[in-house]
Amino acid sequence: MQLMSMPAVAGISLGVAIATIFSRKHRGKPGGERTLAALGSFLATLLGLLALNFGIFCLQQS
């Protein structure tokens, strides 16, 4: 298993944030709330993928 590159991690996180902005659940909300939801989803996905990368790195070292 190989590590994901940082541009790939950032791109996936950005895609999730964009999908969150245009989801039906957030359509009627004000712009600030939608921005906050997008930022939260971006950061959550980024942290999850970085944790996955770290786990892969640790497994490769042993």
ABEGO torsion letter per residue (X at the ends): XBBBBAAAAAAAAAAAAAAAAABAAAAABBAAAAAAAAAAAAAAAAAAAAAAAAAAAAAAAX
